């Protein structure tokens, strides 16, 4: 399908859709206090100053199961877990845990030869690929009853991914055209203006016969940008990176995500069909793209004492990096092994900012969750970014054990916290528009919109998602565990959910314009708050009394 964008107005509109909102929160908003700072943070700074100052704390290991973490980042290198049983670089499994030179953690999507999986398919694509082989030469008339049902389901799923791949191809064509247009406009503008600022007067003074297209482009763009200040180079930095990232994302869907013939597992060289296999991979915890995991790690524990970059939520934390998430859907085998590795090597909290809609080996992941529960390890998981109700739509992994029923329904893991994302804006727009929710299957909300954190190779950048909200909660949990080490994982979960700050107003339900009571979007009906959690932990451990947690009213911030 070919898409033609005929006017500069359409181009300008699409450019604006990629630019950040003109309203910007403070860089550290997730650590601020609703009462003192008037913003929906989790009261980190206030809690350290008022409640935790001078108190003893123990070190807590938090595992980040993700797409990779840069262990040399200036704001993370001092808080990275280092395996005390390993001698770096000697090629020997010194601590006999089955993983050679696992200094900072382990990479389950790499090969022993040092190669790494970067891209992978979606789980739906893998399912369709297997069924495609099974029914390649099938005669529908000769299929059994069950086979006919499976075959019909296969055809439906195949149609779905074919349509999505075609849509991604159309997006690639559109973004290619946009980038060509933008690059040409910027080239002509640079020729006309040089390093001079882009102003309305400067654009109006351009020669129509030579720079008519440039004038038309900027006449549409500048009024909508609300006072852009800078030259052509500044505008290029603002616009091109996001478009190029979007183009790459759509290209990857076509080449990898929805491609049933793509199989990167040959890089890992494990026996993929053996779901119980545990010892494979390599020790490269950074991998080819560590943006997501490095951002997550910084939110949890970026050094609070080095006067650099940002401050993470938690002090007294060491980050263990476990790489299982490619650009595509993570695989159940790797998720289960990632959880087990983290538990076996001392993690007390595991952050999991990933998810998918299908889980063929859900039972193996369930075993790993139970293994973590048995060893008193708290699992914190992102609810997802589809604006969906997780009570009605599948989102894996999750805390529900489908195969074990109790008198009150399906059993849930007591060591699991599911997290939705909060915007920094208050009132009706308090919940991030992309966030999943669920009265039964999302426990609480946390800041997850426009979060500024660490990125690979010494960088810092904003990112949004429940992927950012989950590590905020993991950080709060780590503070509680470090200052109150007698508490168990299930105790920490109870404290965080029971102390979550309630909000009695209505908010816009993600994925719609409907206004609904905020309390209907999660189990707790609240937002995680470190100050409230510490006060409740003091009471729970007999060190003090808890102050009542008063709900906010109307449109007040939580």
C-alpha positions in Angstrom: 0.0 0.0 0.0 1.3 3.4 -0.9 0.5 6.4 1.2 0.8 10.0 -0.2 1.0 13.0 2.0 0.0 15.9 -0.2 0.3 19.0 2.0 2.8 20.6 4.4 -0.1 20.9 6.9 -0.4 17.1 7.2 3.4 16.8 7.6 3.4 19.5 10.2 0.6 17.8 12.1 2.4 14.5 12.1 5.6 16.2 13.3 3.8 17.8 16.2 2.3 14.4 17.2 5.8 13.2 17.8 6.9 16.2 19.9 6.7 16.1 23.7 3.9 18.0 25.4 4.8 21.7 25.8 3.9 21.3 29.5 6.8 19.6 31.3 7.0 18.2 34.8 10.1 18.6 37.0 12.7 16.0 36.0 12.4 14.3 39.4 8.7 14.6 39.7 8.2 10.9 40.6 10.2 11.5 43.8 8.3 14.6 44.9 5.5 15.0 47.5 1.8 15.6 46.7 1.4 17.9 49.8 4.6 19.8 49.7 5.2 20.0 46.0 1.7 19.7 44.6 2.5 16.9 42.2 1.7 13.2 42.1 5.1 11.9 43.2 5.7 9.2 45.8 7.2 11.4 48.6 10.7 10.0 48.3 12.7 13.1 49.3 10.3 14.0 52.1 10.4 10.5 53.5 14.2 10.4 53.6 14.3 13.8 55.3 11.5 13.3 57.8 11.2 9.6 58.6 14.3 7.8 57.6 17.1 10.2 58.5 19.5 8.5 60.9 17.8 5.1 60.7 19.9 2.0 60.0 19.4 0.1 56.7 20.5 -3.1 55.2 21.5 -3.6 51.5 18.8 -5.1 49.2 19.4 -6.7 45.8 16.9 -5.8 43.2 16.9 -7.8 40.0 16.0 -6.0 36.8 14.7 -8.6 34.3 14.6 -6.6 31.1 16.3 -6.0 27.8 19.7 -5.1 29.2 21.4 -2.7 31.7 24.5 -0.6 31.1 26.6 -1.5 34.2 29.1 1.3 33.5 26.7 4.2 33.4 28.0 7.0 35.7 24.8 6.9 37.8 24.6 3.1 38.1 28.1 1.7 38.3 28.3 2.2 42.0 25.0 0.5 42.6 25.4 -2.5 40.4 25.4 -5.9 42.0 28.7 -7.7 41.6 28.8 -11.4 42.1 31.1 -12.0 45.1 31.8 -15.5 44.1 33.1 -14.8 40.6 36.6 -13.7 39.4 35.9 -11.4 36.4 37.1 -12.6 33.0 38.8 -15.9 33.9 36.3 -18.0 32.0 35.6 -20.2 35.0 32.3 -20.7 36.9 34.0 -19.9 40.2 30.9 -20.0 42.4 29.6 -23.2 40.7 26.2 -21.7 40.0 26.2 -22.9 36.4 26.9 -19.5 34.8 30.5 -18.5 33.8 31.7 -15.0 34.8 28.2 -13.7 35.7 29.6 -10.6 37.3 26.6 -8.3 37.0 24.0 -10.9 36.3 23.1 -13.0 33.3 21.9 -12.8 29.7 19.5 -15.6 28.7 19.2 -14.4 25.1 22.8 -14.6 24.1 25.1 -17.3 22.8 28.2 -18.7 24.3 30.1 -17.2 21.3 29.2 -13.7 22.5 26.5 -13.0 20.0 23.2 -11.7 21.2 19.6 -11.8 20.2 18.4 -8.2 19.4 15.1 -8.7 17.5 12.6 -11.5 18.0 9.0 -12.3 16.9 5.9 -11.7 18.8 4.5 -14.7 20.6 1.4 -14.7 18.3 3.8 -15.0 15.3 5.6 -17.9 16.8 2.3 -19.7 17.5 1.1 -19.1 13.9 4.5 -20.3 12.6 4.2 -23.6 14.4 0.6 -24.1 13.2 1.7 -23.1 9.7 4.1 -26.1 9.6 1.5 -28.4 11.1 -1.2 -27.5 8.5 1.0 -26.8 5.5 -0.5 -29.7 3.5 -3.7 -30.1 5.4 -7.0 -31.1 3.7 -9.6 -29.3 5.8 -12.3 -31.9 4.9 -10.2 -34.7 6.4 -9.4 -33.0 9.7 -10.9 -34.3 13.0 -13.3 -32.1 15.0 -10.6 -30.8 17.3 -8.2 -30.3 14.4 -10.9 -28.3 12.5 -11.3 -26.0 15.5 -7.5 -25.5 15.8 -7.2 -25.0 12.0 -10.0 -22.3 12.0 -8.2 -20.6 14.9 -4.9 -20.8 13.0 -6.5 -19.1 9.9 -7.9 -16.4 12.1 -4.6 -15.7 13.8 -2.7 -15.8 10.5 -5.1 -13.3 9.0 -4.5 -11.1 12.0 -0.7 -11.0 11.8 -0.8 -10.7 8.0 -3.0 -7.6 8.3 -0.7 -6.1 11.0 2.3 -6.7 8.9 0.7 -5.0 5.9 -0.3 -2.1 8.2 3.3 -1.8 9.4 4.5 -1.8 5.7 2.2 1.1 5.0 3.5 2.9 8.1 7.1 2.4 6.8 6.1 4.0 3.5 4.5 6.9 5.2 7.4 7.6 7.6 9.9 7.3 4.7 8.0 9.9 2.9 7.7 12.2 5.9 11.5 11.9 6.6 12.3 12.6 3.0 10.1 15.7 3.1 11.5 16.9 6.4 15.1 16.3 5.4 14.6 18.3 2.2 12.9 21.1 4.0 15.6 21.3 6.6 18.3 21.2 3.9 16.7 24.1 2.1 16.2 26.0 5.3 19.8 25.5 6.3 20.8 26.8 2.9 18.6 29.9 3.4 19.1 30.6 7.1 22.5 29.1 8.0 22.9 29.2 11.8 20.4 32.1 12.3 17.3 31.5 14.5 14.1 30.3 12.9 11.7 33.2 13.3 8.5 34.2 11.6 10.2 37.3 10.2 13.1 35.3 8.8 10.8 32.9 7.1 8.6 35.7 5.6 11.8 37.3 4.2 12.7 34.2 2.2 12.5 34.3 -1.6 9.2 32.7 -2.7 10.6 31.6 -6.0 13.4 29.6 -4.5 12.2 28.8 -1.0 8.4 28.6 -1.5 8.2 25.0 -0.2 10.3 25.9 2.9 8.0 28.9 3.6 4.9 26.8 3.3 6.3 24.2 5.6 7.3 26.6 8.4 4.1 28.7 8.0 2.2 25.6 9.0 4.6 24.3 11.6 5.8 27.3 13.6 2.4 28.6 14.8 1.5 25.2 16.1 4.8 24.7 18.0 4.0 27.5 20.4 7.1 29.6 20.4 9.9 27.4 19.1 13.3 29.0 19.7 16.4 27.8 17.9 18.0 27.3 14.6 17.7 24.6 11.9 20.1 22.3 13.8 18.0 22.6 17.0 14.8 21.8 15.1 16.4 18.8 13.4 17.4 17.3 16.8 13.9 17.9 18.1 12.1 16.2 15.2 14.2 13.6 13.4 15.2 11.3 16.2 11.7 10.4 17.1 10.6 9.9 13.5 13.7 7.7 12.8 12.9 5.7 15.9 9.3 5.3 14.7 10.4 4.2 11.3 12.8 1.6 12.7 10.0 0.3 15.0 7.7 -0.3 12.0 10.4 -1.8 9.9 11.2 -4.2 12.7 7.5 -5.3 12.7 7.8 -6.2 9.1 11.2 -7.8 9.2 11.0 -9.6 12.5 7.9 -9.2 14.7 5.3 -10.5 12.3 7.6 -12.7 10.2 6.9 -16.3 10.8 10.1 -17.4 9.1 12.4 -15.4 11.4 14.0 -17.4 14.2 16.8 -15.8 16.2 17.0 -18.7 18.6 19.9 -20.2 16.5 22.0 -17.5 18.2 21.3 -18.8 21.6 21.9 -22.4 20.6 19.9 -23.9 23.5 17.6 -26.9 23.2 14.6 -24.6 22.9 12.1 -27.5 23.1 13.4 -28.4 26.5 11.6 -26.0 28.7 13.4 -27.2 31.8 16.9 -26.3 30.4 18.5 -23.7 32.5 22.2 -23.2 31.7 22.6 -21.3 28.4 23.3 -17.7 27.4 26.3 -15.4 28.2 27.3 -12.8 30.7 26.7 -9.7 28.5 24.0 -8.0 30.5 24.0 -4.8 28.4 23.3 -6.4 25.0 22.7 -4.6 21.7 20.0 -2.2 23.1 20.0 -1.5 26.8 17.8 1.7 26.7 14.8 0.2 28.4 16.5 -1.8 31.2 19.0 1.1 31.9 16.1 3.5 32.2 14.2 1.1 34.6 17.4 0.5 36.7 17.9 4.3 37.1 14.4 4.8 38.4 14.9 2.2 41.1 18.4 3.0 42.3 20.4 5.7 40.4 23.0 6.9 42.9 21.5 9.4 45.3 24.9 10.5 46.6 27.0 11.4 43.5 25.5 14.8 42.5 25.1 13.4 38.9 22.1 13.0 36.7 19.1 11.8 38.7 18.3 10.2 42.1 16.6 6.8 42.1 13.9 6.0 44.6 16.0 3.6 46.7 19.2 3.9 48.6 21.0 0.9 49.9 20.2 -1.1 46.8 22.3 -3.2 44.3 20.9 -3.8 40.8 21.3 -7.3 39.4 20.8 -7.3 35.6 19.1 -10.2 34.0 18.5 -10.0 30.2 15.6 -11.9 28.8 13.7 -9.3 26.7 14.5 -8.8 23.0 12.9 -6.2 20.7 9.8 -8.4 20.4 8.1 -10.7 22.8 10.1 -12.4 25.6 10.0 -16.2 25.7 8.5 -18.1 28.7 11.5 -20.3 29.1 13.8 -17.3 29.5 11.4 -15.5 31.8 11.2 -18.5 34.1 15.0 -18.9 34.1 15.5 -15.2 34.7 13.3 -15.4 37.8 15.1 -18.5 39.1 18.5 -17.0 38.5 17.6 -13.8 40.4 16.2 -15.8 43.3 19.1 -18.2 43.5 21.6 -15.3 43.5 20.2 -13.3 46.3 17.6 -10.9 44.8 14.8 -9.9 47.3 12.9 -7.9 44.7 12.5 -8.5 41.0 11.2 -5.9 38.6 9.6 -7.1 35.4 8.7 -4.3 33.0 7.5 -6.5 30.1 4.4 -8.4 29.0 2.5 -10.1 26.2 -0.9 -11.4 25.2 0.0 -15.1 24.8 2.0 -17.5 27.0 2.3 -21.0 25.6 4.4 -22.2 28.5 2.6 -20.3 31.2 2.9 -23.3 33.6 6.7 -23.0 33.6 6.6 -19.3 34.5 4.0 -20.1 37.2 6.5 -22.6 38.7 9.2 -19.9 38.8 6.7 -17.5 40.5 6.0 -20.1 43.1 9.7 -20.6 43.5 10.2 -16.9 44.2 7.3 -17.0 46.6 8.8 -19.9 48.5 12.1 -18.0 48.8 10.3 -14.8 50.0 11.1 -12.7 46.9 8.7 -9.9 45.8 7.8 -9.7 42.1 6.8 -6.3 40.7 5.3 -6.3 37.2 4.1 -3.6 34.7 0.4 -3.8 33.9 0.9 -3.0 30.2 0.3 0.0 27.8 -2.7 -1.0 25.8 -5.3 1.0 27.7 -7.1 -2.2 28.4 -8.9 -3.8 31.4 -6.6 -6.6 32.6 -9.6 -8.2 34.3 -11.0 -8.9 30.8 -7.9 -9.1 28.6 -4.9 -11.4 28.8 -1.6 -10.0 30.0 1.3 -12.3 30.8 3.0 -13.0 33.1 0.5 -12.4 35.9 -0.2 -13.4 39.5 -3.1 -15.7 38.7 -2.6 -19.4 38.8 -5.2 -20.7 36.3 -4.9 -24.4 37.2 -5.3 -24.1 40.9 -8.7 -23.0 42.1 -9.7 -21.9 45.6 -13.2 -21.5 47.0 -13.1 -17.9 46.0 -11.8 -18.3 42.5 -8.4 -18.6 41.0 -5.4 -18.5 43.4 -3.1 -15.5 43.2 0.6 -15.2 44.2 0.9 -13.3 47.5 4.4 -12.0 46.4 3.2 -10.2 43.2 2.4 -6.5 42.7 0.8 -5.4 39.4 1.4 -1.7 38.6 -0.5 0.8 36.5 0.9 4.2 35.3 0.1 7.6 36.7 0.5 10.9 34.8 2.1 13.9 36.6 -1.1 15.9 35.8 -3.8 15.9 38.4 -7.6 15.7 38.3 -9.3 13.9 35.5 -6.0 13.3 33.6 -4.3 11.7 36.6 -4.1 8.2 35.0 -1.8 7.9 32.0 -3.9 7.5 28.9 -2.0 4.3 27.8 -2.1 2.5 31.1 -3.8 -0.9 31.6 -6.0 -1.1 34.7 -8.2 -3.7 36.5 -10.2 -3.7 39.7 -9.1 -7.2 40.4 -5.7 -7.6 38.6 -3.9 -4.3 38.9 -2.9 -3.6 42.5 -2.0 0.1 42.5 -0.7 3.0 40.4 2.6 4.8 40.3 4.2 7.6 38.3 4.9 6.4 34.8 4.5 9.3 32.4 7.4 11.5 31.3 9.9 9.9 33.7 13.5 11.2 33.4 16.1 8.5 34.0 19.4 6.9 32.9 20.1 5.7 29.4 23.1 3.7 28.0 26.5 5.3 27.6 26.0 8.0 30.2 22.8 9.4 28.8 19.5 10.6 30.4 16.1 10.8 28.7 12.4 10.9 29.4 10.3 7.8 28.8 6.7 6.8 29.5 4.9 3.5 30.2 3.9 1.2 33.0 7.4 0.0 32.4 8.5 3.2 34.3 5.8 2.9 36.9 6.8 -0.6 37.9 10.4 0.3 39.0 9.0 3.2 41.0 7.1 0.6 43.1 10.1 -1.7 43.1 12.1 1.2 44.5 9.6 1.9 47.2 9.5 -1.8 48.1 13.3 -1.8 48.3 13.3 1.1 50.7 10.8 -0.8 53.0 12.8 -4.0 52.8 16.1 -2.3 53.5 14.9 -0.3 56.5 12.5 -3.0 57.8 14.4 -6.3 57.0 12.1 -8.4 59.3 9.2 -8.0 56.9 8.4 -10.7 54.3 7.6 -10.2 50.7 3.9 -10.6 51.3 4.1 -8.1 54.2 5.7 -5.5 51.9 3.0 -6.0 49.3 0.3 -5.6 51.9 2.0 -2.4 53.2 2.3 -0.9 49.8 -1.2 -1.6 48.8 -2.9 -0.7 52.1 -0.9 2.5 52.4 -1.5 3.6 48.8 -2.9 7.1 48.8 -6.6 7.0 47.7 -8.3 9.4 45.5 -12.1 9.9 45.5 -12.4 11.8 42.3 -13.2 10.6 38.8 -10.5 10.2 36.1 -10.5 9.6 32.4 -10.5 5.8 31.9 -7.6 4.8 29.7 -8.6 4.1 26.1 -11.8 6.2 26.3 -13.1 9.6 27.2 -15.3 8.2 30.0 -14.9 9.5 33.5 -14.9 6.8 36.2 -14.0 6.7 39.9 -10.3 6.2 40.3 -11.0 3.6 43.0 -12.5 1.3 40.3 -9.2 1.0 38.3 -7.2 -1.0 40.8 -7.4 -3.3 43.8 -6.2 -0.6 46.3 -7.8 2.3 44.5 -4.6 4.3 45.3 -1.2 5.5 44.4 2.0 4.1 46.0 3.5 6.4 48.5 6.7 5.9 50.4 5.9 8.2 53.3 2.6 6.4 54.0 4.3 3.0 53.5 7.1 3.8 56.0 4.5 4.9 58.6 2.6 1.7 58.2 5.8 -0.3 58.3 6.7 1.4 61.6 3.4 0.3 63.0 3.7 -3.2 61.6 7.1 -3.7 63.2 6.2 -2.1 66.5 8.4 0.9 66.0 5.7 3.6 65.9 2.1 4.4 65.2 0.6 4.9 61.8 -1.2 8.1 61.0 -4.5 7.7 59.2 -4.3 7.9 55.4 -6.8 10.5 54.5 -8.2 10.3 51.0 -8.0 13.3 48.6 -11.3 14.8 47.5 -12.7 16.0 44.2 -9.9 17.2 41.9 -7.2 17.5 44.4 -3.9 15.8 43.7 -3.3 12.5 45.5 
